[in-house]
Amino acid sequence: STDTVLFPVLIHGDIWLNNALFKYDPEGNPTEVKFIDFQLTRRGNILEDLKYFFFTSTTPAFRKAHLYQSLDVYYNAFVGTLADIKCPVPIGLSRGFLIDQFDANQFSGYVFMGFALPMQLGNNPKISASNEGGPEMPPGFNPMDLPMEVRVGGFVGNLRQQLEGSPRAVQRLLD
């Protein structure tokens, strides 16, 4: 059945510029794009990849100047692809609906920015997956067994460390 609110689709899950390979014409204009790194692919809604891409891979100036034109290009390509595979456009999905839903759900785009930009634009964050310099963990220790407030506190601390190592990410978030 078709979700009449946000059409479920197969999404990339980590769609940002480093996961896109571009082909250019002799004048240097992009003519094709191929996506790579599909390890986070899953069923999601039509807006998830769009918001992730626009909020992590474009600047505020680009979004101000080109967001709606870009969403229009996406909508036309999506509807064209559905026609090519003889699949009907989801009930209620229109260009206007897509833009309205994108605008109404921008908060999650800012959340994506807060998590992704420090990693994408960071300058050697001080975080160590090996727990180097931290307390010795007992055998069988699972951080998911810790109370939620402890896990969230650790996550916030890691995010703070990443931001401290990334003035470019901080500036992008402030913009």
Secondary structure, 3 states (H helix, E strand, C coil): CCCCCCCEEEECCCCCHHHEEEEECCCCCEEEEEECCCCCCEEEECCHHHHHHHHHHCCHHHHHHHHHHHHHHHHHHHHHHHHHCCCCCCCCCCHHHHHHHHHHCHHHHHHHHHHHHHHHHCCCCCCCCCCCCCCCCCCCCCHHHCCHHHHHHHHHHHHHHHHHCCHHHHHHHHC
